[in-house]
């Protein structure tokens, strides 16, 4: 090892990787375990900057040698993991999941999986814990950093170390400012994209440029600063919210990690604690452990329905570290040895492997996940109703022009629309049933919906990317009712969001609901509230097929009492006599639920396309119940 080797850094790697693994395994108490990735970013920024800038100062830096070191360090184990995922995916994954894996493999090979996942994950994405390569987004962020940062250090070399410090501090500050804005405007992009993570890498870079080991600080100050860092990091792992994305709040874990990197040294207790042999051992294999754990968890969950947070998942976590040691010993270490593999071989093998993964991934994606492997498979696209993708997040100008959007018309097309169905994606999923009911009743209507958009005036969408469409629909709802002479407005949504998504009190929700009903009444429209449908713990079409294929002994049917609990606020509000005087309330759950459980399919035919959005079959099954609204 190098004379500059710091065992406490490997110890800090262990502190970072263990919570990440336990978080992905679903263990209670590790809801903020994902912050381990933030710690890795700080460490990477510190190590890369220290190596590169030191070589630049000594005029020894070679960009070719730098990328060779990165290729030896990162690519062999990474490409092995992707190849193993594709092999097991061929055997076990259903076409939809296998197609996603193929696309992910391409993104990994192109060092852009963070960008890919940011675009691929949308409001309808559920159970990303079943995605074997979802964790590679952080590796892509680091690879993008490696592609740019050494060149930036070369450019600012004439400014000297102090000038470089100022430039990196300014860029890190700009990144943090962007992250703070994106945390509210687009939390998903904030989580995945490099521009909101650059400041975390920059924090480590600043420690390296400041050469904190040379600062004239007394022992007690170094001891205290390292202790503050340890406290900040520990408190962050315990108390940080599970939906935290990079922002000013992230200064606590990132700052804590930076202080430990800077001041936890062998001469103080913090450095000695991090340098104990078990932690260093875990730290040495932390990269391979990070690579292997998520594919193991995802594939076990998919093939064997292994529950999160249980004994089997603990064994899987232990197995991931055992596999990490083998990977480190027989893959990572040999490829770092220049006497065994030349630079030309490393670059050639990396290029060939990358191309092979891209080709394999593209074939899997283009062939829709090779559905011929499962003759009984029914593609999820064949289950989705015709209205979901056509009408979600609809806007029109002028507002009354929504009547001309034929894809959003319900029931008869040869008569003027006189009713609206308004709500979120669950309303769009229900639309196939409303369409059939309206056709039978001789009525015509219009669907107006946006993702995560409750049909309550003034309540913003809890999915940031749909907030503009939701705001438009709320702003123009009454104008549309008046302009088109609408006589009936049907309100439907995922009402359980009152309890798990919407950050409003029950009194505030009631006020918005009553205000909305009053506005509709004043515009001459009758209101009908259609209550929610049950939600399964599983992706319904997939679990029904997986049960048939693999003999899984799981029950996709939610308990009826759990359904009532999940919708408790909605049912209390909808039972209010004052509300009942302003709106009719229609319950859908009797079509699915008995006193014990709620049915999620008819044999192997699912009533839902995922955990809780109705399939075309499920929606049209409700047509007789919905027809009563329109008679």
C-alpha positions as CSV (number, residue, x, y, z in Angstrom):
1,X,0.0,0.0,0.0
2,X,1.0,3.6,-0.5
3,X,2.9,5.5,2.2
4,X,0.0,7.9,2.2
5,X,-2.5,5.1,2.9
6,X,-5.0,6.1,5.6
7,X,-6.8,3.0,7.2
8,X,-9.3,5.3,8.8
9,X,-10.6,6.2,5.3
10,X,-11.3,2.5,4.7
11,X,-13.0,2.4,8.1
12,X,-15.2,5.3,7.0
13,X,-16.0,3.4,3.8
14,X,-17.3,0.6,6.1
15,X,-19.4,3.1,8.0
16,X,-20.8,4.3,4.7
17,X,-21.5,0.9,3.0
18,X,-23.1,-1.0,5.9
19,X,-26.1,1.4,6.3
20,X,-26.6,1.4,2.5
21,X,-26.8,-2.4,2.5
22,X,-29.1,-2.5,5.5
23,X,-31.3,0.2,4.0
24,X,-31.7,-1.7,0.7
25,X,-32.4,-4.8,2.7
26,X,-35.4,-3.1,4.3
27,X,-34.4,-3.2,7.9
28,X,-36.2,-1.0,10.4
29,X,-34.0,1.8,11.7
30,X,-32.0,2.3,8.6
31,X,-34.4,4.5,6.7
32,X,-31.6,7.0,6.2
33,X,-29.0,4.4,5.2
34,X,-28.9,5.9,1.7
35,X,-26.8,8.7,3.2
36,X,-23.8,6.3,3.0
37,X,-23.7,7.3,-0.7
38,X,-23.1,10.9,0.3
39,X,-20.2,9.7,2.5
40,X,-18.7,7.9,-0.5
41,X,-18.9,11.0,-2.6
42,X,-17.0,13.0,0.0
43,X,-14.3,10.3,0.2
44,X,-14.0,10.1,-3.6
45,X,-13.7,13.8,-3.9
46,X,-11.0,13.8,-1.3
47,X,-8.9,10.9,-2.7
48,X,-9.1,11.8,-6.4
49,X,-8.3,15.5,-5.7
50,X,-5.4,14.6,-3.5
51,X,-3.9,12.2,-6.0
52,X,-4.5,14.3,-9.1
53,X,-3.6,17.7,-7.7
54,X,-0.5,16.3,-6.0
55,X,0.6,14.9,-9.4
56,X,-0.2,18.2,-11.1
57,X,1.9,20.1,-8.7
58,X,4.8,17.7,-9.2
59,X,4.2,17.8,-13.0
60,X,3.7,14.1,-13.0
61,X,0.0,14.0,-14.0
62,X,-1.0,11.9,-17.0
63,X,-4.6,11.9,-18.1
64,X,-4.1,8.5,-19.7
65,X,-2.7,7.0,-16.5
66,X,-5.5,8.5,-14.5
67,X,-8.2,6.9,-16.7
68,X,-6.2,3.6,-16.6
69,X,-6.3,3.6,-12.8
70,X,-10.0,4.3,-12.8
71,X,-10.7,1.6,-15.4
72,X,-8.7,-0.9,-13.3
73,X,-10.5,0.1,-10.1
74,X,-14.1,0.3,-11.4
75,X,-14.8,-1.6,-14.5
76,X,-13.9,-5.3,-14.0
77,X,-16.1,-5.8,-11.0
78,X,-18.8,-3.6,-12.4
79,X,-19.0,-5.3,-15.7
80,X,-19.0,-8.7,-14.0
81,X,-21.9,-7.8,-11.8
82,X,-23.9,-6.5,-14.9
83,X,-23.2,-9.7,-16.8
84,X,-24.3,-11.9,-13.9
85,X,-27.5,-9.8,-13.6
86,X,-28.2,-10.4,-17.3
87,X,-27.6,-14.1,-16.9
88,X,-30.0,-14.5,-13.9
89,X,-32.4,-12.1,-15.5
90,X,-32.7,-14.3,-18.5
91,X,-33.7,-17.2,-16.2
92,X,-35.9,-15.4,-13.7
93,X,-37.2,-12.0,-14.7
94,X,-40.4,-11.4,-16.5
95,X,-40.3,-9.5,-19.8
96,X,-41.1,-6.1,-18.4
97,X,-38.4,-6.4,-15.7
98,X,-36.0,-8.0,-18.1
99,X,-36.4,-5.2,-20.6
100,X,-35.8,-2.7,-17.8
101,X,-32.6,-4.6,-16.9
102,X,-31.5,-4.5,-20.5
103,X,-31.9,-0.7,-20.7
104,X,-30.2,-0.3,-17.4
105,X,-27.2,-2.4,-18.6
106,X,-26.8,-0.1,-21.6
107,X,-26.9,3.0,-19.3
108,X,-24.3,1.5,-17.0
109,X,-22.0,0.7,-19.9
110,X,-22.3,4.3,-21.1
111,X,-21.7,5.7,-17.6
112,X,-25.0,7.4,-17.6
113,X,-27.3,5.3,-15.4
114,X,-28.1,8.2,-13.2
115,X,-29.5,10.2,-16.1
116,X,-31.3,7.1,-17.4
117,X,-33.0,6.3,-14.0
118,X,-34.0,10.0,-13.6
119,X,-35.8,9.8,-16.9
120,X,-37.1,6.2,-16.6
121,X,-38.6,6.5,-13.1
122,X,-42.0,8.2,-13.3
123,X,-45.2,8.5,-11.3
124,X,-46.2,4.9,-12.3
125,X,-42.9,3.4,-11.3
126,X,-43.3,1.1,-8.3
127,X,-41.0,-1.3,-6.6
128,X,-37.6,-0.1,-7.9
129,X,-36.2,-2.4,-5.2
130,X,-36.8,-5.1,-7.8
131,X,-34.3,-3.3,-10.2
132,X,-31.0,-5.0,-9.9
133,X,-28.9,-2.1,-11.2
134,X,-30.8,0.9,-9.6
135,X,-27.8,1.5,-7.3
136,X,-25.4,2.1,-10.1
137,X,-26.6,5.7,-10.4
138,X,-24.1,6.7,-7.8
139,X,-21.2,5.1,-9.8
140,X,-22.3,7.1,-12.9
141,X,-22.1,10.3,-10.9
142,X,-18.6,9.5,-9.8
143,X,-17.6,8.5,-13.4
144,X,-18.9,11.8,-14.7
145,X,-16.9,13.5,-12.0
146,X,-13.8,11.6,-13.1
147,X,-14.4,12.6,-16.7
148,X,-14.4,16.4,-15.9
149,X,-12.7,17.2,-12.7
150,X,-9.1,16.3,-13.5
151,X,-9.2,18.4,-16.6
152,X,-10.7,21.3,-14.5
153,X,-7.8,21.0,-12.1
154,X,-5.4,21.2,-15.0
155,X,-7.0,24.3,-16.2
156,X,-6.9,26.1,-12.9
157,X,-3.3,25.0,-12.0
158,X,-1.9,28.4,-12.8
159,X,-4.1,29.9,-10.0
160,X,-2.1,27.9,-7.4
161,X,-3.6,25.9,-4.5
162,X,-5.4,28.9,-3.0
163,X,-6.9,29.8,-6.4
164,X,-8.0,26.2,-6.9
165,X,-9.6,26.3,-3.5
166,X,-11.6,29.4,-4.4
167,X,-12.7,28.0,-7.7
168,X,-13.8,24.6,-6.3
169,X,-15.5,26.4,-3.4
170,X,-17.4,28.6,-5.8
171,X,-18.4,25.7,-8.0
172,X,-19.5,23.6,-4.9
173,X,-21.5,26.5,-3.7
174,X,-23.3,26.8,-7.0
175,X,-24.0,23.1,-7.0
176,X,-25.4,23.3,-3.5
177,X,-27.6,26.3,-4.5
178,X,-29.0,24.3,-7.4
179,X,-29.6,21.3,-5.2
180,X,-31.5,23.4,-2.7
181,X,-33.7,24.7,-5.5
182,X,-34.2,21.2,-7.1
183,X,-35.0,19.6,-3.7
184,X,-38.4,21.4,-4.0
185,X,-38.8,21.8,-7.8
186,X,-37.8,18.3,-8.9
187,X,-36.6,16.0,-6.0
188,X,-36.0,13.1,-8.3
189,X,-33.6,15.0,-10.5
190,X,-32.0,16.4,-7.4
191,X,-31.4,12.9,-6.1
192,X,-29.9,11.4,-9.3
193,X,-28.2,14.1,-11.3
194,X,-24.5,15.0,-11.0
195,X,-25.0,18.8,-10.7
196,X,-26.8,18.4,-7.4
197,X,-24.1,15.9,-6.1
198,X,-21.1,17.9,-7.3
199,X,-20.9,19.8,-4.1
200,X,-20.6,16.6,-2.1
201,X,-17.6,15.6,-4.1
202,X,-16.5,19.1,-3.9
203,X,-16.5,19.0,-0.1
204,X,-14.0,16.2,-0.2
205,X,-12.0,18.0,-2.9
206,X,-11.8,21.1,-0.6
207,X,-10.4,19.0,2.2
208,X,-7.6,17.7,-0.1
209,X,-6.8,21.2,-1.5
210,X,-6.8,22.7,2.0
211,X,-4.2,20.1,3.1
212,X,-5.9,20.0,6.5
213,X,-3.2,17.7,7.8
214,X,-0.8,20.7,7.6
215,X,-3.1,23.2,9.3
216,X,-1.6,24.6,12.5
217,X,-4.4,23.3,14.8
218,X,-3.9,22.1,18.3
219,X,-4.6,18.5,19.1
220,X,-7.8,19.4,21.0
221,X,-9.2,21.3,18.0
222,X,-8.6,18.3,15.7
223,X,-10.1,16.0,18.2
224,X,-13.2,18.2,18.7
225,X,-13.7,18.8,15.0
226,X,-13.5,15.1,14.3
227,X,-15.9,14.4,17.1
228,X,-18.4,17.0,15.7
229,X,-18.1,15.2,12.4
230,X,-18.8,11.8,14.0
231,X,-21.8,13.3,15.8
232,X,-23.2,15.0,12.7
233,X,-22.9,11.8,10.7
234,X,-24.4,9.6,13.4
235,X,-27.4,11.9,14.0
236,X,-28.0,12.1,10.3
237,X,-28.2,8.3,10.0
238,X,-30.6,8.2,12.9
239,X,-32.8,11.3,12.3
240,X,-32.7,12.3,8.6
241,X,-36.0,11.9,6.7
242,X,-36.3,8.9,4.4
243,X,-37.0,11.2,1.4
244,X,-34.0,13.5,1.9
245,X,-32.4,14.7,-1.3
246,X,-29.3,17.0,-1.6
247,X,-30.0,20.3,0.0
248,X,-28.9,22.5,2.8
249,X,-30.1,19.8,5.2
250,X,-27.6,17.5,3.6
251,X,-24.8,19.7,5.0
252,X,-25.1,17.7,8.2
253,X,-24.0,14.2,6.8
254,X,-21.7,15.7,4.2
255,X,-20.1,18.1,6.6
256,X,-19.8,15.3,9.2
257,X,-18.1,13.0,6.6
258,X,-15.8,15.9,5.5
259,X,-14.8,16.6,9.1
260,X,-13.9,13.0,9.7
261,X,-11.9,12.8,6.5
262,X,-10.1,16.0,7.5
263,X,-9.4,15.4,11.2
264,X,-9.9,11.7,12.2
265,X,-6.2,10.7,12.3
266,X,-4.3,8.0,14.0
267,X,-3.3,10.3,16.8
268,X,-6.9,10.8,18.0
269,X,-9.6,8.4,19.2
270,X,-11.8,9.0,16.1
271,X,-9.0,8.0,13.7
272,X,-8.1,5.0,15.8
273,X,-11.8,3.9,16.1
274,X,-12.2,4.0,12.3
275,X,-8.9,2.2,11.8
276,X,-9.9,-0.9,13.7
277,X,-9.2,-4.1,11.7
278,X,-12.9,-5.2,11.2
279,X,-13.9,-1.8,9.8
280,X,-10.9,-1.6,7.6
281,X,-11.5,-5.1,6.3
282,X,-15.1,-4.1,5.3
283,X,-13.9,-0.9,3.8
284,X,-11.4,-2.7,1.6
285,X,-14.3,-4.7,0.0
286,X,-16.8,-1.9,0.2
287,X,-16.9,-1.2,-3.5
288,X,-17.6,-4.9,-4.4
289,X,-20.1,-5.0,-1.5
290,X,-21.9,-2.0,-2.9
291,X,-22.0,-3.6,-6.4
292,X,-23.3,-7.0,-5.3
293,X,-25.8,-6.3,-2.6
294,X,-28.6,-4.8,-4.7
295,X,-28.6,-7.4,-7.4
296,X,-28.7,-10.1,-4.8
297,X,-31.6,-8.4,-2.9
298,X,-33.6,-7.6,-6.1
299,X,-33.3,-11.1,-7.6
300,X,-34.2,-12.8,-4.3
301,X,-37.2,-10.6,-3.9
302,X,-38.3,-11.3,-7.5
303,X,-37.7,-15.0,-7.7
304,X,-38.4,-16.1,-4.1
305,X,-40.5,-13.2,-2.8
306,X,-38.1,-12.8,0.1
307,X,-39.5,-10.2,2.5
308,X,-37.6,-7.1,3.4
309,X,-36.1,-6.8,6.8
310,X,-36.3,-10.5,7.7
311,X,-33.9,-13.3,8.6
312,X,-33.5,-14.3,4.9
313,X,-32.6,-10.8,3.9
314,X,-30.0,-10.6,6.7
315,X,-28.4,-13.8,5.3
316,X,-28.5,-12.2,1.9
317,X,-26.7,-9.1,3.3
318,X,-24.1,-11.4,4.8
319,X,-23.7,-13.2,1.5
320,X,-23.2,-10.0,-0.3
321,X,-20.2,-9.3,1.8
322,X,-18.8,-12.8,1.3
323,X,-19.3,-12.4,-2.4
324,X,-17.7,-9.0,-2.1
325,X,-14.5,-10.5,-0.6
326,X,-14.3,-13.0,-3.5
327,X,-14.8,-10.3,-6.0
328,X,-12.2,-8.1,-4.4
329,X,-9.7,-10.9,-4.1
330,X,-10.1,-12.5,-7.5
331,X,-11.3,-9.6,-9.7
332,X,-10.4,-6.2,-8.2
333,X,-6.9,-7.1,-7.0
334,X,-5.7,-8.9,-10.1
335,X,-6.8,-6.2,-12.4
336,X,-5.0,-3.5,-10.3
337,X,-1.7,-5.4,-10.8
338,X,0.1,-3.9,-13.8
339,X,2.4,-6.8,-14.0
340,X,-0.5,-9.1,-14.8
341,X,-2.6,-6.9,-17.1
342,X,-1.1,-4.3,-19.3
343,X,-2.7,-0.9,-20.0
344,X,-3.6,-2.0,-23.5
345,X,-5.3,-5.1,-22.3
346,X,-7.3,-3.2,-19.7
347,X,-8.5,-0.6,-22.1
348,X,-9.2,-3.2,-24.8
349,X,-11.0,-5.5,-22.4
350,X,-13.0,-2.6,-21.0
351,X,-14.1,-1.5,-24.5
352,X,-15.0,-5.0,-25.6
353,X,-16.9,-5.7,-22.5
354,X,-18.8,-2.4,-22.6
355,X,-19.8,-2.9,-26.2
356,X,-20.9,-6.5,-25.4
357,X,-23.1,-5.2,-22.6
358,X,-24.6,-2.5,-24.8
359,X,-25.4,-4.9,-27.6
360,X,-26.9,-7.5,-25.2
361,X,-28.9,-4.8,-23.4
362,X,-30.2,-3.3,-26.6
363,X,-31.3,-6.7,-27.9
364,X,-33.2,-7.4,-24.7
365,X,-34.8,-4.0,-24.8
366,X,-35.7,-4.1,-28.5
367,X,-37.2,-7.6,-28.1
368,X,-39.3,-6.3,-25.2
369,X,-37.6,-8.5,-22.6
370,X,-37.8,-11.7,-24.7
371,X,-41.4,-12.6,-23.8
372,X,-41.1,-15.9,-25.6
373,X,-39.4,-17.3,-22.5
374,X,-42.8,-17.2,-20.8
375,X,-45.7,-18.3,-23.1
376,X,-48.4,-17.4,-20.6
377,X,-47.1,-13.8,-20.1
378,X,-49.5,-11.0,-20.9
379,X,-47.7,-7.7,-21.4
380,X,-48.6,-4.9,-19.0
381,X,-49.3,-2.6,-21.9
382,X,-52.2,-4.9,-22.8
383,X,-53.7,-4.3,-19.4
384,X,-53.5,-0.5,-19.3
385,X,-56.7,1.3,-20.1
386,X,-56.8,3.6,-23.2
387,X,-57.2,6.8,-21.2
388,X,-54.2,6.7,-18.9
389,X,-51.4,7.8,-21.2
390,X,-53.6,9.8,-23.5
391,X,-55.1,12.2,-21.0
392,X,-52.8,12.5,-18.0
393,X,-51.4,16.0,-17.4
394,X,-53.8,17.4,-20.0
395,X,-53.8,21.2,-20.7
396,X,-55.8,23.0,-23.4
397,X,-56.2,26.6,-24.6
398,X,-58.8,27.9,-24.3
399,X,-59.9,25.6,-21.4
400,X,-63.1,24.7,-23.1
401,X,-61.1,23.1,-25.9
402,X,-60.8,20.0,-23.8
403,X,-64.1,19.0,-25.3
404,X,-62.3,18.7,-28.7
405,X,-59.7,16.2,-27.4
406,X,-61.3,13.1,-28.6
407,X,-58.9,10.8,-26.8
408,X,-60.3,12.1,-23.5
409,X,-64.0,11.8,-24.4
410,X,-66.1,9.3,-22.4
411,X,-69.2,7.5,-23.5
412,X,-71.0,8.6,-26.6
413,X,-69.1,10.8,-29.1
414,X,-72.1,12.0,-31.0
415,X,-73.7,14.1,-28.3
416,X,-72.4,17.1,-26.3
417,X,-70.5,16.3,-23.1
418,X,-72.5,17.0,-19.9
419,X,-70.2,15.4,-17.3
420,X,-66.6,15.5,-16.2
421,X,-64.4,12.8,-14.5
422,X,-61.7,14.7,-12.7
423,X,-58.8,13.5,-10.5
424,X,-55.4,11.9,-10.6
425,X,-54.0,8.9,-12.4
426,X,-56.5,6.7,-10.6
427,X,-59.3,8.6,-12.2
428,X,-57.6,8.0,-15.6
429,X,-57.4,4.3,-14.7
430,X,-61.1,4.3,-13.8
431,X,-62.0,6.1,-17.1
432,X,-62.4,2.8,-19.0
433,X,-65.2,1.8,-16.7
434,X,-66.9,5.3,-16.8
435,X,-66.6,5.2,-20.6
436,X,-68.5,1.9,-20.8
437,X,-71.1,3.0,-18.2
438,X,-71.6,6.3,-20.0
439,X,-72.0,4.5,-23.4
440,X,-74.7,2.3,-21.8
441,X,-76.4,5.3,-20.3
442,X,-76.3,7.4,-23.5
443,X,-74.2,10.0,-21.8
444,X,-71.0,11.9,-23.0
445,X,-68.3,13.1,-20.7
446,X,-64.7,14.3,-20.5
447,X,-61.7,13.0,-18.5
448,X,-59.5,15.7,-16.9
449,X,-56.6,14.2,-14.9
450,X,-53.0,14.8,-13.7
451,X,-50.6,12.6,-11.8
452,X,-51.0,12.9,-8.0
453,X,-53.5,15.7,-8.5
454,X,-56.4,15.5,-6.0
455,X,-59.6,17.0,-7.3
456,X,-59.5,19.6,-4.5
457,X,-59.1,23.2,-5.6
458,X,-55.9,24.7,-4.3
459,X,-54.2,21.4,-3.3
460,X,-51.0,21.1,-5.4
461,X,-49.9,17.8,-6.9
462,X,-47.6,15.8,-4.7
463,X,-45.7,14.7,-7.8
464,X,-43.6,17.8,-8.7
465,X,-43.4,17.1,-12.5
466,X,-47.2,17.2,-12.7
467,X,-47.7,20.4,-10.6
468,X,-48.2,22.7,-13.6
469,X,-50.9,20.5,-15.2
470,X,-52.6,20.1,-11.8
471,X,-52.6,23.8,-11.2
472,X,-54.0,24.4,-14.7
473,X,-56.8,22.0,-14.2
474,X,-57.7,23.5,-10.8
475,X,-57.5,27.0,-12.1
476,X,-59.8,26.3,-15.1
477,X,-62.2,23.6,-13.7
478,X,-65.1,26.0,-13.0
479,X,-64.6,27.8,-16.3
480,X,-64.8,24.5,-18.1
481,X,-68.0,23.5,-16.2
482,X,-69.6,26.8,-17.1
483,X,-68.5,27.0,-20.7
484,X,-69.6,23.4,-21.6
485,X,-72.7,23.4,-19.4
486,X,-71.5,20.5,-17.4
487,X,-74.2,19.1,-15.1
488,X,-72.2,16.4,-13.3
489,X,-68.6,16.2,-12.0
490,X,-67.3,12.9,-10.8
491,X,-64.3,13.1,-8.4
492,X,-62.0,10.2,-8.0
493,X,-58.4,9.8,-6.7
494,X,-56.1,7.9,-4.6
495,X,-57.8,9.2,-1.5
496,X,-55.4,7.4,0.8
497,X,-52.9,10.1,-0.1
498,X,-54.7,12.1,2.5
499,X,-52.7,10.0,5.0
500,X,-49.4,9.2,3.3
501,X,-48.6,11.9,0.8
502,X,-50.4,15.2,1.3
503,X,-48.9,17.4,4.0
504,X,-52.2,18.9,5.1
505,X,-54.2,18.5,8.3
506,X,-57.7,16.8,8.2
507,X,-59.2,20.2,8.9
508,X,-57.4,21.8,5.9
509,X,-58.4,18.9,3.6
510,X,-62.0,19.3,4.7
511,X,-61.9,23.0,4.0
512,X,-60.5,22.4,0.5
513,X,-63.0,19.7,-0.2
514,X,-66.0,21.8,0.9
515,X,-64.8,24.8,-1.0
516,X,-64.5,22.6,-4.2
517,X,-68.0,21.2,-3.8
518,X,-69.4,24.7,-3.1
519,X,-67.7,26.0,-6.3
520,X,-69.1,23.2,-8.4
521,X,-72.6,23.7,-7.0
522,X,-72.5,27.4,-7.7
523,X,-71.5,26.6,-11.3
524,X,-74.6,24.4,-11.6
525,X,-72.9,21.0,-11.4
526,X,-73.8,18.1,-9.2
527,X,-70.8,16.4,-7.5
528,X,-70.3,12.6,-7.0
529,X,-67.3,11.4,-5.0
530,X,-66.1,7.9,-6.0
531,X,-64.1,6.4,-3.1
532,X,-60.8,4.5,-3.6
533,X,-59.8,1.0,-4.6
534,X,-57.6,-1.4,-2.6
535,X,-53.8,-1.5,-2.9
536,X,-51.8,-4.7,-3.0
537,X,-48.3,-5.1,-1.5
538,X,-47.2,-6.5,-4.8
539,X,-47.3,-5.6,-8.5
540,X,-50.5,-7.6,-9.2
541,X,-49.9,-8.8,-12.8
542,X,-46.4,-9.9,-12.0
543,X,-47.1,-11.6,-8.7
544,X,-50.0,-13.6,-10.2
545,X,-47.7,-14.9,-13.0
546,X,-44.7,-15.4,-10.6
547,X,-47.0,-17.4,-8.3
548,X,-47.9,-19.6,-11.3
549,X,-44.4,-19.9,-12.6
550,X,-42.5,-20.3,-9.3
551,X,-45.1,-21.6,-6.9
552,X,-44.6,-18.7,-4.6
553,X,-46.7,-18.9,-1.4
554,X,-47.6,-15.2,-1.1
555,X,-51.0,-13.5,-0.9
556,X,-51.4,-10.5,-3.1
557,X,-54.8,-9.7,-1.5
558,X,-54.7,-6.8,1.0
559,X,-56.6,-7.2,4.2
560,X,-59.8,-5.3,4.3
561,X,-59.1,-3.7,7.6
562,X,-55.8,-2.4,6.2
563,X,-57.6,-0.9,3.3
564,X,-59.9,0.9,5.8
565,X,-57.0,2.1,7.8
566,X,-55.1,3.4,4.8
567,X,-58.2,5.4,3.8
568,X,-59.2,6.4,7.3
569,X,-59.1,10.2,6.8
570,X,-61.0,10.0,3.5
571,X,-63.7,7.8,5.0
572,X,-64.1,10.1,7.9
573,X,-64.5,13.2,5.6
574,X,-66.8,11.4,3.2
575,X,-69.1,10.4,6.1
576,X,-69.6,14.0,7.2
577,X,-73.3,14.8,6.9
578,X,-72.5,18.3,5.7
579,X,-70.5,16.9,2.8
580,X,-73.2,14.3,2.1
581,X,-75.6,17.2,1.6
582,X,-73.4,18.6,-1.1
583,X,-72.2,15.4,-2.9
584,X,-73.2,11.8,-3.5
585,X,-70.6,9.3,-2.3
586,X,-70.2,6.0,-4.2
587,X,-68.0,3.2,-2.7
588,X,-66.1,0.9,-5.1
589,X,-64.5,-1.4,-2.5
590,X,-67.5,-3.7,-2.1
591,X,-66.8,-4.9,-5.7
592,X,-63.4,-6.1,-4.5
593,X,-63.5,-6.8,-0.7
594,X,-65.3,-9.0,1.7
595,X,-64.9,-8.7,5.4
596,X,-61.4,-10.3,5.4
597,X,-59.5,-9.5,2.1
598,X,-59.8,-7.7,-1.2
599,X,-59.5,-9.6,-4.5
600,X,-57.0,-8.2,-6.9
601,X,-57.8,-10.4,-9.9
602,X,-60.1,-12.9,-11.5
603,X,-58.0,-16.1,-11.5
604,X,-54.8,-15.1,-13.4
605,X,-56.4,-12.0,-14.9
606,X,-55.5,-8.9,-12.8
607,X,-57.9,-6.2,-11.9
608,X,-54.9,-3.8,-11.5
609,X,-51.9,-3.0,-13.7
610,X,-49.6,-2.4,-10.7
611,X,-50.2,-2.2,-7.0
612,X,-53.3,0.0,-7.1
613,X,-54.1,1.4,-10.6
614,X,-57.1,-0.4,-12.2
615,X,-56.5,-2.4,-15.3
616,X,-58.9,-2.2,-18.2
617,X,-60.6,-5.4,-16.9
618,X,-60.8,-4.0,-13.4
619,X,-62.3,-0.7,-14.5
620,X,-64.8,-2.2,-16.9
621,X,-65.9,-4.7,-14.2
622,X,-67.1,-1.7,-12.3
623,X,-69.3,-0.4,-15.1
624,X,-72.6,-1.6,-13.7
625,X,-71.8,0.1,-10.3
626,X,-70.7,3.3,-12.2
627,X,-73.7,3.3,-14.5
628,X,-75.9,4.1,-11.5
629,X,-74.2,7.5,-11.3
630,X,-75.1,8.4,-14.9
631,X,-78.7,7.3,-15.0
